[in-house]
Amino acid sequence: MYLKLVPDQTNVPFTKVRYYAMVLSAVLMVGSVAALFTIGLNFGIDFRGGATIEIADSDPIDIPAVREAVGDLGLGNVNVQAIRDITGQEEGAVIFVEQQEATDVDPGAEDADEANERAQQEASVLVQDTLRALLGDDMIVRKVDVVGPTVSGELIQKGATAVALAIAMMLIYIWLRFEWQFSMGAIVALVHDVVITLGMFAVTQLKFELAIIAAILTIVGYSMNDTVVVYDRVRENLRKYKSKPLADLLDLSINDTLSRTVMTSVTTLLALASLAVFGGEVLRGFTLAMIWGILIGTYSSIFVASPFLLATGVKRDWSKQPSGAAAAT
């Protein structure tokens, strides 16, 4: 005995609601682009530069006292957050210090970046000394991340390049495997997923860090895999059913793969939910990005990539049909 989330045979008329889905996707896309240009992403230390210091103590940490002590150092924007476990009990704290600039060096000088990185290192040491004086020698520094302006600028460029190359390679793969209508539909779905995911980060102002780029690349691969599964069934049914209306054929293909799609999404979400609960603060942004990406990727495979074929039309190449195959209508 085993649990089935979706029956083997379903007959959901997905294409009948495609116009509502198009409106929803258009609203989400426009809203995401608007949010990216008006609100912007809340770049973390990886892209903005600065220092992150994670501490723990045997006794509960007085967060307001830590915030006041570090804020009095004159290091600019400093953010202090408590780290809590699954029960809500405090485990420690993480301190974010903005990128520091050397005051004794001309910003245009050749060694300005090196001077700024030294200033950042000195600020990190100053914060740790201040915290140790405040909390005592029992305080433990779990992790220190210091990213200079040169490295952060390179990470932004390389992160954007990685996402663009992933989408471009997917385009080539689909173009070679399917007809151009399938390729364009898959790319539209991928861009749809990436833009809406970025929009979600802009609206929620979650930290956009290097791990989020990894999450977006994973989402691209997951969404493409889901779309290819549906497209394979569409191509198979195009050869099998000679005269079935395209809308009905798409519904049939999506329903044929619906059980697999739902089971894959649910099992992946269960694993991600465990990471969200037990993974701690470090993995939280990555996990939330993945959960959102799985949901929006599953949606786009059904309501964006497949209905796109209706708008462009798909050639029915009967020359590839196996001899003796049954042609049902």
N, C-alpha and C positions, 0 to 999 in steps of 0.2 A: 504494500500500500504506500502511496506517495501522494503529496499534495500537488494539485494542478491549479496554477493561478489563472490560466486561460484554457478553455476547452480546445480540443484538437480542431474542431470545425466551428469557425465563427463566420459571421456574415455582416460585419460592420460596414456601413456605407461611408467610408472615409471621404471619398471625393465629393460627396454632396455638401460637406461643410468646408470645402477648400477655400471658398471666398471669405468665410469668417476667419479662417486661419490666415489667409493672406492679409486681411485687415489687421489682425492681431500682430503678425510678424512685422508688418510695415510700421505699426505704432511702436513696437519694441525697438526696431532698428532706428527709427527717427529719434525716439527718446534716448537711446543709447548714444548716438552720435552727438546729440545736443548736450547730454550730460558730460561726455568726454571733452567737449569744447568749452563748456561753461563751468562745470565743477572741477573736472580733471581727475586724474588718478592720484591716489594718496601713496606716492612712491615711498617705499621703505628704504632702509639704509643701503641696500644693494644698489639702488639706482640713484639715490640722492646723496649718498656719502654720509659719513658720521660714524657713531659708535653705538653698539648695543652691549649692555652689561647685564648679565643675568646672575642674581644672587639668591642665596638661601641661608636660613638661620634656624637654629634649634628652637628658638622662641619666635612667636608671631612678630612680623616686621611692622613697625609703625609707618605705614605708607605716607601719611601727611608729613611726618617728621623727615622722612627720606626726601620727599618732594621739596620741602622747604630748604633742607641742607644743600641739596644739589642745585636748587634754583638760585641760591645765594652765591654760587661760584662764578656767575657772570658768563656762562657758556652759551647763552642764547636760548633757543627753544629746547627744553628738556621735558621729556614725558616719562612718568613713572606709573607702571601698571602692576597690580598684584597678579600672581599666578596661583590659580586654585585647582584642586583636584576634582574628581568626579562628585565628591560629596559636598563641594563648596568650601572645604577647608583650605586655608592659605598654605601654599607650598614655598613661596618665595616672591621675588619681584624682579621686574625687568626694567632697565633704565635706558631710554633712547636719548642720545645727545646729538644735536645737529652738527653738520659739517663745520669745522673750525677753519678760520682763515688767519694766516700769520699776519701780525700787525706791523712787522718790521721789514716787510718785503714788498716791492712794487708788484701789483697784480699782473702786470705784463711781463715781468722778468722771466727768464728761462727756468730759473730754479724755484718759481713760485709754487708749482704743484708739490715739489718735494718739501718746501717749507710748510705748506698747508698740511701735508701728511704728518710731518713731525708735530705740528700743533695739535692735530687730532690725537696722536699717540699720547702726548703730554696731557691732554684733557681727559683721556681715558684713565690714565694713572692717577690724576688728581681726583677724579670721581671715586675710584676704588679706595684711595687713601681716606677720603672724606667719609665714605660709608663704613670703613673699618673703624674709624675713630668714633662714629656715631653708634654702631651696632656691636662693637667689640670684636675680639679675635675669633669668636665662634662663627662669625660670618664666613660663608663659603662663596667664592666666585665660581659659578658653574661654567660660564662661557663669556668670552669677550670677542666681539666682532668689530673690527675697525676697517672701514672702506674709505679710501681716499677719493678725491674728485676725478682723477684720471681713470681709475678702475671703474667707478660708477658710470662715467660717460661711455666707456667701452662696453659695459654690460647692457646699457640701454640699446646701443647700436646692434650688438650681437644678438640680443633677445628678439628684437624686431626682425632681424635678418633670418633668424631660425624659424620664426613663425611663417614669414613670407616664403621661404624655401620649402617648408613642409607643404604649404598649400599648393605651390607651383609643382612640386613633384607628384602630389596627388592628382593634379590636373592632367599631367602627362600619363600617369598610370591609367586613369579612367579613360582618357582619350584613346589610348592604345587598346584597351580591353573592350570598350563599348563604342557605340556611335557618339557623335558630338553632342546630341541632345542629352544623353546620360552624363557626359562629362560636365557640361555646363550646369546641369541640375545638381550634381554633386558639389561643384565649387560654390554655387549659390548657397547651398545648405551649409557648407563649411564657413563661408564668410558670415553668414547669418549667425552661426553659433559663436564664432570668435567675437564679433562686434557686440552681440548681446551680452556675452560674458564680460567683456571689458566695460560695457555700460553698467552692469550690475556692480562691478567694483567701484565705478565712479559714483554711483548713487549711494551705496552703502559706506563708502570711504574706508573699506577694509584695506589693510596694508598690501600694497602691490609690490611683491618681492620676487627674487629670482626663482623661488619655488613655484610661483604662479605661472611663469613662462613654461616650466616643466608641465604644470597642470594643463595649460592651454594646448601644448603639443600632444599631450595624452588625449585630450578631448578631441582634437583633430583626427587622431588615429581611430579613436572609438567611434566617432560619428561617421567617418568614412567606411569603417568596417560594417557598421549597421546599414548604411546606405547601399553598399555593394551587395549585401545579402538580399535586400529587397530587389535591387536591380537585376540580380541573377535570376530571381524568380520571374520578374517581369519579362526578361528576354526569353526565358524558357516558355512562358505562356504565350508570348507573341508568336512563337513558332508552332505552338500546339493549337491555339484557337484562331482560326483564320478569319472569322467574321464577327467575333465578339466585340462589342463597342469598347473603345479604349478605356473609358471611365470604369466600366464593369471589370475589365481585365486588370486594371490597377487595384481596384478593391479586392479582387480575388488574390492577387499577388501579395498584397499587404496582409490580408487575413491568413494566407498560407504561412507567412513568416512571423505572425503576431505572437504566437506562443514562445518562439525562440527569442524574439525581441524583449518581451516582458520578463522572461526568466533571466536573461542575461543582465538586464537593467536592475532587476530586484536583487540578484545575488551580488552584483557590484555595489549597489547602494548599501547593502547590509555590511559589507566589508568597510566601506567608507564611513558609515555611521559608527562603527567600532573605533576607527581612527579619530573621528571627531570627538568621541567621548573620552577615549583613553590616550590619544596621541599627544595631548598637551598643547600649550600655546604655540610652540614652534610649528606644528603641523596643521594648525587650525585653518589658516588661510588657504593652504594647498587643498585640504580636505573639502572645505566649503566650495572652492572653485570646481573641484571634481564632481561634487554632488550636483551643483548647478549645471555643469557641463553635460553630465549624463542625462539629466532631465531634458535639457534643451536640445541635446543631440538626438535623443529618441523622438522627440516631437518633430524635429526638422526632417528626419528620415521618412516619417509618415506624411507630414502635412506640408513639407516644402519641396524636398527632392522628388518625390513621386508625382505630385500634381504638376510640377514643372514640365513633365513630359507631355501633359495635356496641352499646355500652352505652346509648345514647340512642335509637337507631332513627332511620331517615331515611325521610321520606315519598317514595314513588315517584310523581311527578307525571307521569302518562302523557299528560295533555292537551297537554303541550309537545312530545310526540314528533312528529318530522316525518312527514308522510304518506308511505307507501310504504317507510318504513325497515324494514330487516330486523330481526326480533326473534328473536335466537338464544338458545338456552339452553345 
